[in-house]
Amino acid sequence: MNFSIRTAPPATYIPPGIEEMRESAKQVGLRGFAKDLVADLCNLAAGGRMIPPSEYRDTVRHRVEETLPQPDSSGWWSIPVWNAGKKSSGRTQKRFEAIEAKTREQVGYHQSVQNFLGAVDLVKFPGASPLEQAMSLLKLLATQSGGQSNGESGEPLPIFTDAERPEGVAETLQETLDLVERLSEEEQDMLDSEGKKHEVQPEDGERTGSQPLNRLAVAEDIVPGSDRRVMLNISRTLDSFTKLQLRKQEKFEADPAGEEVRQRPIKHLGELSRVSPTAWAIRQQSPVYFLYQAVSGQLPVRERVTKVVRKQAVFILVDGSGSMKGRKHWKATGVVMNRLKAVLSGDAVVWVSVFDTSLTKAEKATTPAEARELIKKFATGNFRGGGTDIAGSVKAAHKAIETAMESGEMLYRPEVVVLTDDDSSAGVKQSEIPGTKVHGFAMESQNPTLMALAKATNGVGMENF
């Protein structure tokens, strides 16, 4: 059975029945679906054709005649009226005029849907069959205003009635799926901190890049205008700043008990015993030249070493005042996400603390699991506070990093990131936080002293962020 008047299946294709549609909708968690639209998508995917409006206009008119309500108590019907392509409301006491106006409206709706269908590339959507891909499309369409279906009839969908360019709806959905394909492993982890969007979970609870990603679930989170799309865009914007790049330091240090061996130039004649046998062969041929190489530091000597890895220390200070909510919160979450990606790659250790008049207990992330837990906690957090002491909090963060380094943690190049919408003074002298770089982000506000502090420490400062 073909539920749609807009498309026709090929002669050799049997469109899905309502029970098949229900089962497929259940698999993607779709409560309601437009069966006409599902049929359209499946028909076209199987090689069917679009039916021109001239062929289904009489069918539409017949449906209008059957469903036209009675006029109001004064004998009037409400009808759509078009003027210069714009629709408004009108009235008529003539039944045939009411039928014609509503027929035109419904034919226009079907044409709008057909424009959408013509722009859709169903292959881009997750699923092993056209029916599964169609349900994935409807699930993603439901994230858009007016794209939700009620029940199984599901039409008309307001999104096709209101959209000036239905093709743009298809482009938005496909662009979102393309973006999911381009997500890095670190971005996937940050957006999927609870692991719910990975189709396979190993027994130890850790995830790897080889595991398939539930693209539809991720796409639902990052459609244009969503909170997590704001978060992702902010994180990617910060990736372009050279001063914000985080890198671990790997150095080899001399260690008699080291497991690795390297060669380096000789430093003094007392190291001649460590010169390689090949170099001693030169001495047999030319003692003077051998001595020249030794004195000038050209002879290689063998040395046992241990590789020492130091990660960057990053302390994020987030303004906990009540005004830091809504869009500001998700912008701040994007900055936190950006910094935590360096924990996933093994380049940094990150602390996050919410502050107002004083610094609260800092959450620390040193492993991928801790980073995922921290971004989840921060993204869902509801912070409330009073005044804002930026200067005191920056000094406290600097001290916390210093204490960690003095206790033996392998850290270097400390940075403090300040996220605030407050314009209070960040009057900190560079001499009070020696060796620490400060990055300042004034969230939809201005803070000249914070910008000056960032500049003085060679950090990044952004107002009206």
C-alpha positions as CSV (number, residue, x, y, z in Angstrom):
1,M,0.0,0.0,0.0
2,N,1.3,3.4,-0.9
3,F,0.3,6.0,1.7
4,S,1.4,9.1,-0.4
5,I,0.0,11.0,-3.3
6,R,3.3,12.8,-3.9
7,T,5.4,9.9,-5.1
8,A,5.0,6.6,-6.9
9,P,7.1,3.5,-6.2
10,P,8.7,1.5,-9.1
11,A,6.7,-1.4,-10.3
12,T,8.9,-4.0,-8.7
13,Y,8.9,-2.4,-5.2
14,I,6.6,-3.0,-2.4
15,P,6.5,0.0,0.0
16,P,6.7,-0.7,3.8
17,G,3.5,-1.3,5.7
18,I,2.4,0.5,8.8
19,E,3.7,-2.3,11.1
20,E,7.2,-2.1,9.5
21,M,7.1,1.6,10.0
22,R,6.2,1.3,13.6
23,E,9.0,-1.2,14.4
24,S,11.6,1.0,12.6
25,A,10.4,4.1,14.4
26,K,10.7,2.3,17.7
27,Q,14.3,1.4,17.0
28,V,15.3,5.0,16.7
29,G,13.1,6.2,19.6
30,L,10.6,8.1,17.3
31,R,7.2,8.5,19.0
32,G,5.3,9.9,16.0
33,F,6.0,9.8,12.3
34,A,4.4,11.1,9.1
35,K,3.7,7.8,7.2
36,D,3.2,9.7,4.0
37,L,6.6,11.2,4.2
38,V,8.2,7.8,5.1
39,A,6.5,6.3,2.1
40,D,7.8,9.2,-0.1
41,L,11.4,8.7,1.1
42,C,11.3,4.9,0.6
43,N,9.7,5.2,-2.9
44,L,12.3,7.6,-4.1
45,A,15.2,5.6,-2.6
46,A,13.9,2.5,-4.5
47,G,13.9,4.4,-7.8
48,G,10.4,5.8,-7.8
49,R,9.2,9.1,-9.2
50,M,7.7,12.4,-8.1
51,I,4.0,12.8,-9.1
52,P,3.4,16.3,-10.5
53,P,0.8,18.4,-8.7
54,S,-1.5,18.3,-11.8
55,E,-2.0,14.6,-11.2
56,Y,-2.9,14.8,-7.5
57,R,-4.8,18.1,-7.4
58,D,-8.2,16.4,-7.9
59,T,-7.4,14.0,-5.1
60,V,-6.6,16.9,-2.8
61,R,-9.8,18.7,-3.8
62,H,-11.8,15.6,-3.1
63,R,-10.3,15.3,0.4
64,V,-11.0,19.0,1.1
65,E,-14.6,18.5,0.1
66,E,-15.0,15.6,2.5
67,T,-13.3,17.3,5.4
68,L,-14.5,20.9,5.0
69,P,-16.2,21.9,8.3
70,Q,-19.5,23.6,8.5
71,P,-19.5,27.4,8.4
72,D,-19.7,29.4,11.6
73,S,-23.1,30.6,13.0
74,S,-23.0,33.5,10.6
75,G,-22.4,31.4,7.5
76,W,-18.7,32.2,7.1
77,W,-15.7,29.9,6.3
78,S,-12.2,31.0,7.3
79,I,-9.9,30.6,4.3
80,P,-6.2,31.3,3.4
81,V,-5.7,34.3,1.2
82,W,-2.6,35.0,-0.8
83,N,-1.4,38.5,-1.7
84,A,1.9,38.9,-3.5
85,G,2.9,35.4,-2.5
86,K,2.2,36.1,1.2
87,K,-0.5,34.1,3.0
88,S,-3.0,35.7,5.4
89,S,-6.4,34.9,6.7
90,G,-9.7,35.7,5.0
91,R,-13.4,34.7,5.0
92,T,-16.0,33.7,2.5
93,Q,-19.7,32.6,2.5
94,K,-19.3,30.7,-0.7
95,R,-18.5,27.0,-0.2
96,F,-16.8,26.5,-3.6
97,E,-14.5,29.4,-2.8
98,A,-13.6,27.8,0.6
99,I,-12.9,24.5,-1.2
100,E,-10.7,26.2,-3.8
101,A,-8.7,28.2,-1.3
102,K,-8.0,25.2,0.9
103,T,-7.2,23.0,-2.1
104,R,-4.6,25.6,-3.2
105,E,-3.2,25.7,0.3
106,Q,-2.8,21.9,0.6
107,V,-1.4,21.5,-3.0
108,G,1.2,24.2,-2.0
109,Y,2.1,22.2,1.1
110,H,2.6,19.0,-0.9
111,Q,4.8,20.9,-3.4
112,S,6.8,22.2,-0.5
113,V,7.4,18.7,0.7
114,Q,8.4,17.6,-2.8
115,N,11.0,20.4,-2.9
116,F,12.3,19.0,0.4
117,L,12.4,15.5,-1.0
118,G,14.2,16.6,-4.1
119,A,17.0,18.0,-1.9
120,V,17.4,15.0,0.4
121,D,20.2,12.5,0.0
122,L,18.8,9.6,2.0
123,V,22.1,7.7,1.8
124,K,23.7,10.2,4.2
125,F,21.4,9.1,7.0
126,P,22.2,6.2,9.3
127,G,20.4,2.9,8.6
128,A,20.8,-0.4,6.8
129,S,17.7,0.1,4.6
130,P,15.8,3.0,3.1
131,L,13.1,2.5,5.8
132,E,15.6,2.8,8.6
133,Q,17.3,5.8,6.9
134,A,13.9,7.5,6.5
135,M,13.2,7.1,10.2
136,S,16.6,8.5,11.1
137,L,15.8,11.5,8.9
138,L,12.5,12.0,10.7
139,K,14.1,11.6,14.1
140,L,16.6,14.4,13.2
141,L,13.8,16.5,11.6
142,A,11.9,16.3,14.9
143,T,14.7,18.4,16.5
144,Q,13.7,21.3,14.3
145,S,10.9,23.7,15.1
146,G,7.7,22.4,13.5
147,G,9.3,19.1,12.5
148,Q,7.6,16.9,15.1
149,S,4.9,14.5,14.0
150,N,1.9,13.7,16.3
151,G,0.8,10.1,16.0
152,E,1.1,8.2,12.7
153,S,-0.8,10.5,10.4
154,G,1.8,13.2,11.3
155,E,0.9,15.7,8.5
156,P,0.8,18.5,7.7
157,L,4.2,19.3,9.3
158,P,4.4,23.0,10.2
159,I,8.1,23.1,9.1
160,F,7.0,22.7,5.5
161,T,4.2,25.1,5.8
162,D,6.4,27.9,7.3
163,A,9.7,27.3,5.5
164,E,10.3,29.8,2.7
165,R,12.9,27.4,1.3
166,P,12.2,23.7,2.1
167,E,15.5,22.7,0.5
168,G,17.2,24.5,3.3
169,V,15.7,22.1,5.8
170,A,17.2,19.2,4.0
171,E,20.6,21.0,3.7
172,T,20.6,21.7,7.5
173,L,20.0,18.1,8.4
174,Q,22.7,16.8,5.9
175,E,25.2,19.5,7.1
176,T,24.7,18.2,10.6
177,L,25.5,14.6,9.7
178,D,28.5,15.8,7.7
179,L,29.7,17.6,10.8
180,V,29.3,14.4,12.9
181,E,31.6,12.6,10.4
182,R,34.2,15.3,10.8
183,L,34.3,15.2,14.6
184,S,37.7,14.3,16.1
185,E,37.9,11.5,18.6
186,E,38.4,14.1,21.4
187,E,35.3,16.0,20.3
188,Q,33.3,12.8,20.2
189,D,34.4,12.0,23.8
190,M,33.5,15.4,25.0
191,L,30.1,15.5,23.4
192,D,29.5,11.9,24.5
193,S,30.8,12.1,28.0
194,E,28.4,9.3,29.3
195,G,29.2,6.9,26.4
196,K,25.5,6.6,25.4
197,K,26.2,7.5,21.8
198,H,28.7,4.6,21.2
199,E,27.0,1.6,19.8
200,V,29.6,-0.8,21.4
201,Q,30.8,-0.7,24.9
202,P,33.9,-2.8,25.9
203,E,33.8,-4.6,29.2
204,D,36.4,-2.3,30.9
205,G,34.2,0.7,30.3
206,E,36.9,2.5,28.2
207,R,36.2,3.6,24.6
208,T,38.5,3.5,21.7
209,G,38.5,5.2,18.3
210,S,37.7,1.9,16.6
211,Q,34.2,1.8,18.2
212,P,31.3,2.8,15.9
213,L,29.6,6.1,16.8
214,N,25.8,6.4,16.9
215,R,25.8,9.2,14.4
216,L,22.1,9.9,14.8
217,A,22.3,10.4,18.5
218,V,25.2,12.8,18.2
219,A,23.6,14.7,15.3
220,E,20.5,15.3,17.5
221,D,22.7,17.0,20.0
222,I,24.5,19.3,17.6
223,V,21.8,20.5,15.2
224,P,22.2,24.3,14.5
225,G,20.9,26.4,17.4
226,S,21.3,23.7,20.0
227,D,23.3,24.2,23.2
228,R,25.9,21.6,22.3
229,R,26.3,23.1,18.9
230,V,27.3,26.4,20.6
231,M,29.7,24.4,22.8
232,L,31.3,22.7,19.8
233,N,31.6,25.9,17.8
234,I,33.3,27.7,20.7
235,S,35.8,24.8,21.2
236,R,36.7,24.8,17.5
237,T,37.1,28.5,17.4
238,L,39.7,28.3,20.2
239,D,41.6,25.6,18.3
240,S,42.6,28.3,15.8
241,F,44.5,30.3,18.4
242,T,48.2,29.5,18.5
243,K,48.6,30.9,22.0
244,L,46.0,28.4,23.3
245,Q,47.6,25.3,21.9
246,L,48.6,22.8,24.6
247,R,51.6,20.5,24.3
248,K,53.2,18.0,26.7
249,Q,57.0,18.2,27.0
250,E,59.1,15.1,26.4
251,K,62.7,15.1,27.5
252,F,65.4,12.5,28.0
253,E,67.4,12.9,31.2
254,A,70.6,11.0,32.0
255,D,69.9,8.1,34.3
256,P,72.4,5.3,35.0
257,A,69.4,3.0,35.6
258,G,67.6,4.1,32.6
259,E,66.0,1.6,30.2
260,E,66.9,3.5,27.0
261,V,70.3,4.2,25.5
262,R,71.1,7.3,23.4
263,Q,74.2,8.7,21.8
264,R,75.3,12.3,22.4
265,P,78.5,14.4,21.7
266,I,81.3,13.9,24.2
267,K,81.5,16.7,26.8
268,H,85.0,16.2,28.2
269,L,88.0,13.9,28.0
270,G,86.9,12.1,31.2
271,E,84.2,10.4,29.0
272,L,86.6,8.7,26.6
273,S,85.8,5.4,28.2
274,R,82.3,5.7,26.9
275,V,83.2,6.3,23.3
276,S,82.0,3.6,20.9
277,P,84.5,1.0,19.5
278,T,84.0,2.4,16.0
279,A,85.4,5.8,17.2
280,W,88.4,4.0,18.8
281,A,89.2,2.7,15.4
282,I,89.9,6.2,14.2
283,R,92.5,6.6,17.0
284,Q,94.4,3.6,15.5
285,Q,94.6,5.4,12.2
286,S,95.1,9.0,13.3
287,P,95.7,9.7,17.0
288,V,95.9,13.4,16.4
289,Y,92.6,13.6,14.6
290,F,91.0,11.4,17.2
291,L,92.1,13.8,20.0
292,Y,90.9,16.8,17.9
293,Q,87.4,15.2,17.6
294,A,87.4,14.5,21.4
295,V,88.3,18.0,22.3
296,S,85.9,19.6,19.9
297,G,83.0,17.5,21.1
298,Q,82.6,15.5,17.9
299,L,82.9,12.0,19.3
300,P,79.7,10.2,20.2
301,V,79.3,8.6,23.6
302,R,76.6,6.1,24.8
303,E,74.5,7.2,27.7
304,R,71.5,5.6,29.6
305,V,68.5,7.8,29.9
306,T,64.9,8.0,31.1
307,K,62.2,9.8,29.2
308,V,60.5,12.4,31.4
309,V,57.1,13.7,30.3
310,R,55.7,16.9,31.7
311,K,52.1,17.9,31.0
312,Q,50.8,21.5,30.8
313,A,49.0,22.7,33.9
314,V,45.7,24.5,33.1
315,F,43.4,26.0,35.8
316,I,40.0,27.1,34.6
317,L,38.2,29.7,36.7
318,V,34.4,30.0,36.0
319,D,32.4,32.8,37.3
320,G,29.6,31.3,39.4
321,S,27.3,34.4,39.5
322,G,23.7,33.9,38.6
323,S,24.0,35.7,35.4
324,M,26.3,33.1,33.9
325,K,23.5,30.9,32.6
326,G,21.8,30.1,29.3
327,R,23.9,30.9,26.3
328,K,26.8,32.2,28.4
329,H,27.0,28.8,30.3
330,W,27.2,26.9,27.0
331,K,29.9,29.2,25.7
332,A,31.9,28.6,28.9
333,T,31.3,24.9,28.5
334,G,32.8,25.1,25.0
335,V,36.0,26.7,26.5
336,V,36.1,23.9,29.2
337,M,35.6,21.3,26.5
338,N,38.4,22.8,24.4
339,R,40.9,22.6,27.4
340,L,39.8,19.1,28.4
341,K,40.5,17.8,24.9
342,A,44.2,18.2,25.9
343,V,43.6,15.8,28.8
344,L,42.2,13.2,26.3
345,S,45.3,13.6,24.1
346,G,47.6,13.3,27.1
347,D,49.0,16.9,26.8
348,A,47.6,18.5,29.9
349,V,46.2,18.3,33.4
350,V,43.1,20.5,34.0
351,W,41.5,21.9,37.1
352,V,38.1,23.6,36.9
353,S,36.8,25.7,39.8
354,V,33.7,27.8,40.1
355,F,34.4,31.1,41.9
356,D,32.5,34.1,43.2
357,T,34.0,35.9,46.2
358,S,36.4,33.0,46.7
359,L,37.7,29.9,45.0
360,T,35.6,26.7,45.5
361,K,37.1,23.2,45.6
362,A,38.6,22.5,42.2
363,E,37.7,19.4,40.1
364,K,40.7,17.9,38.5
365,A,41.1,15.8,35.3
366,T,44.3,13.9,34.6
367,T,42.8,10.9,32.7
368,P,40.3,10.5,29.8
369,A,37.7,9.1,32.2
370,E,38.1,12.0,34.6
371,A,37.8,14.5,31.7
372,R,34.6,12.9,30.5
373,E,33.2,13.0,34.0
374,L,34.2,16.6,34.5
375,I,32.6,17.9,31.2
376,K,29.4,16.0,32.1
377,K,29.3,17.6,35.6
378,F,30.1,21.0,34.3
379,A,27.7,21.0,31.3
380,T,24.8,20.0,33.6
381,G,25.8,22.2,36.5
382,N,23.7,25.0,37.8
383,F,26.0,27.6,39.4
384,R,24.8,30.3,41.7
385,G,26.9,32.8,43.6
386,G,27.2,36.4,44.7
387,G,30.1,38.8,44.1
388,T,33.1,38.1,41.9
389,D,36.7,38.3,43.0
390,I,38.8,37.7,39.9
391,A,42.1,38.9,41.2
392,G,41.9,36.7,44.4
393,S,40.9,33.7,42.4
394,V,43.7,34.1,39.8
395,K,46.3,34.2,42.6
396,A,44.7,31.2,44.3
397,A,44.8,29.2,41.1
398,H,48.4,30.2,40.5
399,K,49.3,29.0,44.0
400,A,47.4,25.7,43.5
401,I,49.5,24.9,40.4
402,E,52.7,25.9,42.2
403,T,51.9,23.6,45.1
404,A,51.2,20.7,42.7
405,M,54.5,21.2,40.9
406,E,56.4,21.5,44.2
407,S,54.8,18.2,45.4
408,G,56.4,16.4,42.5
409,E,53.7,16.4,39.7
410,M,55.3,16.5,36.3
411,L,53.9,19.8,35.1
412,Y,55.1,22.8,33.2
413,R,54.0,26.1,31.6
414,P,51.0,26.8,33.9
415,E,48.0,28.6,32.5
416,V,44.9,30.1,34.2
417,V,41.7,30.6,32.1
418,V,39.2,33.1,33.4
419,L,35.5,32.9,32.2
420,T,33.4,35.7,33.5
421,D,30.6,38.2,32.6
422,D,31.6,40.5,35.3
423,D,33.5,43.8,34.8
424,S,35.1,43.9,38.2
425,S,38.8,44.5,38.4
426,A,41.3,41.7,37.7
427,G,44.1,43.8,39.1
428,V,46.9,41.2,39.4
429,K,50.5,42.1,38.9
430,Q,52.5,39.9,36.7
431,S,55.1,39.6,39.5
432,E,52.4,38.1,41.8
433,I,51.9,35.1,39.4
434,P,55.4,34.5,38.0
435,G,55.6,32.1,35.1
436,T,51.8,31.8,34.7
437,K,50.0,32.8,31.5
438,V,46.4,34.1,31.9
439,H,43.7,33.8,29.3
440,G,40.6,36.0,29.8
441,F,37.2,35.7,28.3
442,A,34.6,38.4,29.1
443,M,31.3,36.6,28.3
444,E,29.1,39.1,26.4
445,S,30.7,41.9,28.4
446,Q,33.8,44.0,28.7
447,N,36.6,43.8,31.3
448,P,39.6,46.0,30.4
449,T,41.7,45.0,33.4
450,L,41.3,41.3,32.6
451,M,42.3,42.0,29.0
452,A,45.3,43.9,30.2
453,L,46.3,41.0,32.5
454,A,46.0,38.5,29.6
455,K,48.2,40.7,27.4
456,A,50.8,41.2,30.1
457,T,51.2,37.5,30.5
458,N,51.2,36.8,26.7
459,G,47.8,35.2,27.0
460,V,44.6,35.5,24.9
461,G,42.0,38.1,25.9
462,M,38.6,38.4,24.3
463,E,35.8,40.8,25.2
464,N,32.1,40.4,24.3
465,F,32.9,36.7,23.8
